[in-house]
């Protein structure tokens, strides 16, 4: 173990930077299922009998409680690219 630490000592900053980037990657990878769940909830809300959500709200709404499909798909693509 001492030999390994001796060889890795010059690369200490690079190792810390690598661990930081890995933590960012894991964080964004964990966000993808949350976005997918929001898409499923949006689709189920739109398909409920008696729902007042119009197709325009379904595709292009930018307000809470339900963001639009367009916003959620762009968020999903962004998260995948960052990850």
Residue pairs with C-beta under 8 A, 6 or more apart in sequence:
8 15
24 82
25 83
28 79
28 82
28 83
29 79
29 83
31 79
32 76
32 79
32 80
32 83
35 72
35 75
35 76
35 79
36 76
38 66
38 67
38 72
39 69
39 72
39 73
39 76
41 66
42 58
42 66
42 67
42 68
42 69
42 72
43 69
45 51
45 53
45 66
46 53
46 58
53 66
57 66
57 68
58 68
58 69
59 68
59 69
59 70
60 68
60 70
61 67
61 68
62 68
62 71
